[in-house]
Amino acid sequence: MRRTLGCVRLVYNKALHLRTQAWYERQERVGYTETSSMLTEWKKQEELDFLN
């Protein structure tokens, strides 16, 4: 359970950071669909492969 919650926290914080950054830098909204696509790409990265 600890591992699952750690993964959820990591994904949430990473997505929140990117969505906030997009808004403050470009006034661009990042929705669920874009965030879901980002998660798919994160899972392909070697350092985040544990998310699979």
Gaussian input, Z-matrix of N, CA and C with variables (Angstrom, degrees):
# hf/3-21g

backbone

0 1
 N
 C     1     B1
 C     2     B2     1     A1
 N     3     B3     2     A2     1     D1
 C     4     B4     3     A3     2     D2
 C     5     B5     4     A4     3     D3
 N     6     B6     5     A5     4     D4
 C     7     B7     6     A6     5     D5
 C     8     B8     7     A7     6     D6
 N     9     B9     8     A8     7     D7
 C    10    B10     9     A9     8     D8
 C    11    B11    10    A10     9     D9
 N    12    B12    11    A11    10    D10
 C    13    B13    12    A12    11    D11
 C    14    B14    13    A13    12    D12
 N    15    B15    14    A14    13    D13
 C    16    B16    15    A15    14    D14
 C    17    B17    16    A16    15    D15
 N    18    B18    17    A17    16    D16
 C    19    B19    18    A18    17    D17
 C    20    B20    19    A19    18    D18
 N    21    B21    20    A20    19    D19
 C    22    B22    21    A21    20    D20
 C    23    B23    22    A22    21    D21
 N    24    B24    23    A23    22    D22
 C    25    B25    24    A24    23    D23
 C    26    B26    25    A25    24    D24
 N    27    B27    26    A26    25    D25
 C    28    B28    27    A27    26    D26
 C    29    B29    28    A28    27    D27
 N    30    B30    29    A29    28    D28
 C    31    B31    30    A30    29    D29
 C    32    B32    31    A31    30    D30
 N    33    B33    32    A32    31    D31
 C    34    B34    33    A33    32    D32
 C    35    B35    34    A34    33    D33
 N    36    B36    35    A35    34    D34
 C    37    B37    36    A36    35    D35
 C    38    B38    37    A37    36    D36
 N    39    B39    38    A38    37    D37
 C    40    B40    39    A39    38    D38
 C    41    B41    40    A40    39    D39
 N    42    B42    41    A41    40    D40
 C    43    B43    42    A42    41    D41
 C    44    B44    43    A43    42    D42
 N    45    B45    44    A44    43    D43
 C    46    B46    45    A45    44    D44
 C    47    B47    46    A46    45    D45
 N    48    B48    47    A47    46    D46
 C    49    B49    48    A48    47    D47
 C    50    B50    49    A49    48    D48
 N    51    B51    50    A50    49    D49
 C    52    B52    51    A51    50    D50
 C    53    B53    52    A52    51    D51
 N    54    B54    53    A53    52    D52
 C    55    B55    54    A54    53    D53
 C    56    B56    55    A55    54    D54
 N    57    B57    56    A56    55    D55
 C    58    B58    57    A57    56    D56
 C    59    B59    58    A58    57    D57
 N    60    B60    59    A59    58    D58
 C    61    B61    60    A60    59    D59
 C    62    B62    61    A61    60    D60
 N    63    B63    62    A62    61    D61
 C    64    B64    63    A63    62    D62
 C    65    B65    64    A64    63    D63
 N    66    B66    65    A65    64    D64
 C    67    B67    66    A66    65    D65
 C    68    B68    67    A67    66    D66
 N    69    B69    68    A68    67    D67
 C    70    B70    69    A69    68    D68
 C    71    B71    70    A70    69    D69
 N    72    B72    71    A71    70    D70
 C    73    B73    72    A72    71    D71
 C    74    B74    73    A73    72    D72
 N    75    B75    74    A74    73    D73
 C    76    B76    75    A75    74    D74
 C    77    B77    76    A76    75    D75
 N    78    B78    77    A77    76    D76
 C    79    B79    78    A78    77    D77
 C    80    B80    79    A79    78    D78
 N    81    B81    80    A80    79    D79
 C    82    B82    81    A81    80    D80
 C    83    B83    82    A82    81    D81
 N    84    B84    83    A83    82    D82
 C    85    B85    84    A84    83    D83
 C    86    B86    85    A85    84    D84
 N    87    B87    86    A86    85    D85
 C    88    B88    87    A87    86    D86
 C    89    B89    88    A88    87    D87
 N    90    B90    89    A89    88    D88
 C    91    B91    90    A90    89    D89
 C    92    B92    91    A91    90    D90
 N    93    B93    92    A92    91    D91
 C    94    B94    93    A93    92    D92
 C    95    B95    94    A94    93    D93
 N    96    B96    95    A95    94    D94
 C    97    B97    96    A96    95    D95
 C    98    B98    97    A97    96    D96
 N    99    B99    98    A98    97    D97
 C   100   B100    99    A99    98    D98
 C   101   B101   100   A100    99    D99
 N   102   B102   101   A101   100   D100
 C   103   B103   102   A102   101   D101
 C   104   B104   103   A103   102   D102
 N   105   B105   104   A104   103   D103
 C   106   B106   105   A105   104   D104
 C   107   B107   106   A106   105   D105
 N   108   B108   107   A107   106   D106
 C   109   B109   108   A108   107   D107
 C   110   B110   109   A109   108   D108
 N   111   B111   110   A110   109   D109
 C   112   B112   111   A111   110   D110
 C   113   B113   112   A112   111   D111
 N   114   B114   113   A113   112   D112
 C   115   B115   114   A114   113   D113
 C   116   B116   115   A115   114   D114
 N   117   B117   116   A116   115   D115
 C   118   B118   117   A117   116   D116
 C   119   B119   118   A118   117   D117
 N   120   B120   119   A119   118   D118
 C   121   B121   120   A120   119   D119
 C   122   B122   121   A121   120   D120
 N   123   B123   122   A122   121   D121
 C   124   B124   123   A123   122   D122
 C   125   B125   124   A124   123   D123
 N   126   B126   125   A125   124   D124
 C   127   B127   126   A126   125   D125
 C   128   B128   127   A127   126   D126
 N   129   B129   128   A128   127   D127
 C   130   B130   129   A129   128   D128
 C   131   B131   130   A130   129   D129
 N   132   B132   131   A131   130   D130
 C   133   B133   132   A132   131   D131
 C   134   B134   133   A133   132   D132
 N   135   B135   134   A134   133   D133
 C   136   B136   135   A135   134   D134
 C   137   B137   136   A136   135   D135
 N   138   B138   137   A137   136   D136
 C   139   B139   138   A138   137   D137
 C   140   B140   139   A139   138   D138
 N   141   B141   140   A140   139   D139
 C   142   B142   141   A141   140   D140
 C   143   B143   142   A142   141   D141
 N   144   B144   143   A143   142   D142
 C   145   B145   144   A144   143   D143
 C   146   B146   145   A145   144   D144
 N   147   B147   146   A146   145   D145
 C   148   B148   147   A147   146   D146
 C   149   B149   148   A148   147   D147
 N   150   B150   149   A149   148   D148
 C   151   B151   150   A150   149   D149
 C   152   B152   151   A151   150   D150
 N   153   B153   152   A152   151   D151
 C   154   B154   153   A153   152   D152
 C   155   B155   154   A154   153   D153

   B1=1.4374
   B2=1.5341
   B3=1.3198
   B4=1.4622
   B5=1.5275
   B6=1.3407
   B7=1.4679
   B8=1.5362
   B9=1.3168
   B10=1.4656
   B11=1.5221
   B12=1.3097
   B13=1.4678
   B14=1.5256
   B15=1.3177
   B16=1.4601
   B17=1.5192
   B18=1.3305
   B19=1.4738
   B20=1.5207
   B21=1.3153
   B22=1.4617
   B23=1.5259
   B24=1.3162
   B25=1.4686
   B26=1.5285
   B27=1.3170
   B28=1.4568
   B29=1.5319
   B30=1.3269
   B31=1.4679
   B32=1.5245
   B33=1.3270
   B34=1.4620
   B35=1.5261
   B36=1.3184
   B37=1.4647
   B38=1.5243
   B39=1.3224
   B40=1.4651
   B41=1.5337
   B42=1.3206
   B43=1.4617
   B44=1.5287
   B45=1.3079
   B46=1.4623
   B47=1.5185
   B48=1.3154
   B49=1.4636
   B50=1.5308
   B51=1.3313
   B52=1.4654
   B53=1.5245
   B54=1.3229
   B55=1.4657
   B56=1.5290
   B57=1.3149
   B58=1.4664
   B59=1.5180
   B60=1.3176
   B61=1.4613
   B62=1.5344
   B63=1.3208
   B64=1.4705
   B65=1.5183
   B66=1.3204
   B67=1.4609
   B68=1.5291
   B69=1.3135
   B70=1.4612
   B71=1.5248
   B72=1.3166
   B73=1.4619
   B74=1.5209
   B75=1.3581
   B76=1.4695
   B77=1.5196
   B78=1.3404
   B79=1.4623
   B80=1.5333
   B81=1.3099
   B82=1.4570
   B83=1.5225
   B84=1.3153
   B85=1.4652
   B86=1.5244
   B87=1.3133
   B88=1.4598
   B89=1.5191
   B90=1.3175
   B91=1.4552
   B92=1.5117
   B93=1.3159
   B94=1.4561
   B95=1.5259
   B96=1.3208
   B97=1.4639
   B98=1.5195
   B99=1.3361
   B100=1.4635
   B101=1.5271
   B102=1.3158
   B103=1.4667
   B104=1.5286
   B105=1.3199
   B106=1.4598
   B107=1.5302
   B108=1.3207
   B109=1.4652
   B110=1.5214
   B111=1.3420
   B112=1.4614
   B113=1.5272
   B114=1.3321
   B115=1.4635
   B116=1.5251
   B117=1.3193
   B118=1.4676
   B119=1.5249
   B120=1.3228
   B121=1.4653
   B122=1.5292
   B123=1.3244
   B124=1.4701
   B125=1.5157
   B126=1.3293
   B127=1.4629
   B128=1.5228
   B129=1.3209
   B130=1.4584
   B131=1.5230
   B132=1.3344
   B133=1.4620
   B134=1.5321
   B135=1.3062
   B136=1.4639
   B137=1.5375
   B138=1.3463
   B139=1.4639
   B140=1.5311
   B141=1.3475
   B142=1.4758
   B143=1.5242
   B144=1.3103
   B145=1.4722
   B146=1.5198
   B147=1.3268
   B148=1.4548
   B149=1.5286
   B150=1.3381
   B151=1.4675
   B152=1.5248
   B153=1.3258
   B154=1.4784
   B155=1.4823
   A1=109.92
   A2=116.23
   A3=120.98
   A4=110.86
   A5=116.11
   A6=120.35
   A7=110.73
   A8=116.51
   A9=121.23
   A10=110.69
   A11=116.57
   A12=119.88
   A13=111.13
   A14=117.27
   A15=120.56
   A16=111.32
   A17=116.80
   A18=120.74
   A19=110.71
   A20=117.00
   A21=121.48
   A22=109.95
   A23=116.92
   A24=121.25
   A25=110.76
   A26=117.30
   A27=121.53
   A28=111.30
   A29=116.60
   A30=120.83
   A31=110.49
   A32=117.33
   A33=120.86
   A34=110.83
   A35=116.80
   A36=120.33
   A37=112.32
   A38=117.21
   A39=121.39
   A40=110.04
   A41=116.95
   A42=121.27
   A43=110.93
   A44=116.84
   A45=120.26
   A46=110.87
   A47=116.92
   A48=121.04
   A49=110.68
   A50=116.77
   A51=119.79
   A52=112.27
   A53=116.87
   A54=119.95
   A55=110.70
   A56=116.80
   A57=121.04
   A58=110.54
   A59=116.67
   A60=121.87
   A61=110.60
   A62=117.50
   A63=121.03
   A64=110.61
   A65=116.78
   A66=119.46
   A67=111.50
   A68=117.45
   A69=119.98
   A70=113.45
   A71=117.81
   A72=120.17
   A73=113.15
   A74=116.54
   A75=118.96
   A76=113.40
   A77=118.48
   A78=123.35
   A79=110.21
   A80=115.37
   A81=123.50
   A82=109.54
   A83=115.94
   A84=120.05
   A85=109.56
   A86=115.86
   A87=121.89
   A88=106.27
   A89=115.91
   A90=121.19
   A91=113.65
   A92=114.24
   A93=121.11
   A94=111.84
   A95=116.56
   A96=120.54
   A97=111.17
   A98=116.89
   A99=120.76
   A100=110.93
   A101=116.14
   A102=120.59
   A103=110.50
   A104=116.60
   A105=120.94
   A106=110.62
   A107=117.15
   A108=120.97
   A109=110.93
   A110=116.37
   A111=120.13
   A112=110.59
   A113=116.45
   A114=120.61
   A115=110.66
   A116=116.35
   A117=120.34
   A118=110.26
   A119=117.21
   A120=121.25
   A121=111.15
   A122=117.48
   A123=120.44
   A124=110.42
   A125=116.97
   A126=120.90
   A127=112.11
   A128=117.91
   A129=122.30
   A130=112.53
   A131=117.20
   A132=120.84
   A133=109.28
   A134=114.79
   A135=120.21
   A136=112.40
   A137=117.02
   A138=119.50
   A139=113.27
   A140=117.34
   A141=120.28
   A142=112.30
   A143=117.62
   A144=120.12
   A145=112.99
   A146=118.15
   A147=120.90
   A148=112.22
   A149=117.37
   A150=120.26
   A151=111.70
   A152=116.58
   A153=119.51
   A154=108.29
   D1=-38.87
   D2=179.64
   D3=-61.07
   D4=-41.65
   D5=179.53
   D6=-64.19
   D7=-44.53
   D8=-179.83
   D9=-60.61
   D10=-46.72
   D11=-179.92
   D12=-66.20
   D13=-33.98
   D14=176.10
   D15=-64.54
   D16=-41.24
   D17=177.84
   D18=-65.89
   D19=-42.79
   D20=178.87
   D21=-61.21
   D22=-44.75
   D23=179.64
   D24=-62.21
   D25=-43.40
   D26=179.36
   D27=-60.98
   D28=-48.95
   D29=-178.86
   D30=-64.38
   D31=-43.92
   D32=-179.89
   D33=-60.37
   D34=-49.26
   D35=-178.02
   D36=-65.43
   D37=-39.26
   D38=178.90
   D39=-65.08
   D40=-45.42
   D41=179.14
   D42=-65.70
   D43=-42.58
   D44=178.79
   D45=-60.90
   D46=-42.75
   D47=179.24
   D48=-60.78
   D49=-47.85
   D50=-177.78
   D51=-67.61
   D52=-37.20
   D53=178.44
   D54=-68.27
   D55=-42.00
   D56=178.33
   D57=-65.16
   D58=-43.60
   D59=179.22
   D60=-61.33
   D61=-43.05
   D62=179.07
   D63=-61.58
   D64=-38.55
   D65=-178.92
   D66=-70.11
   D67=-48.71
   D68=-175.94
   D69=-72.31
   D70=-29.17
   D71=-179.25
   D72=-87.72
   D73=-36.22
   D74=-173.26
   D75=-130.28
   D76=4.38
   D77=-174.66
   D78=50.13
   D79=42.80
   D80=-178.10
   D81=-110.63
   D82=128.62
   D83=176.95
   D84=-86.58
   D85=135.69
   D86=177.03
   D87=-113.25
   D88=114.67
   D89=-175.78
   D90=-91.31
   D91=-171.78
   D92=-177.97
   D93=-60.85
   D94=-44.44
   D95=-176.38
   D96=-60.38
   D97=-45.91
   D98=179.00
   D99=-65.53
   D100=-40.22
   D101=179.91
   D102=-64.68
   D103=-40.78
   D104=177.82
   D105=-63.09
   D106=-40.02
   D107=177.23
   D108=-64.34
   D109=-38.58
   D110=177.55
   D111=-62.12
   D112=-42.23
   D113=179.72
   D114=-60.92
   D115=-41.91
   D116=178.09
   D117=-59.49
   D118=-41.97
   D119=179.05
   D120=-69.33
   D121=-37.98
   D122=178.75
   D123=-60.78
   D124=-39.13
   D125=-178.97
   D126=-63.69
   D127=-23.71
   D128=179.90
   D129=-82.48
   D130=-14.56
   D131=-179.92
   D132=-76.30
   D133=139.71
   D134=-175.87
   D135=-59.00
   D136=-42.09
   D137=-177.02
   D138=-73.57
   D139=-13.36
   D140=178.45
   D141=-116.83
   D142=17.49
   D143=-177.68
   D144=-64.92
   D145=-16.27
   D146=177.61
   D147=-68.27
   D148=-12.57
   D149=177.84
   D150=-71.55
   D151=-18.15
   D152=176.52
   D153=-74.77

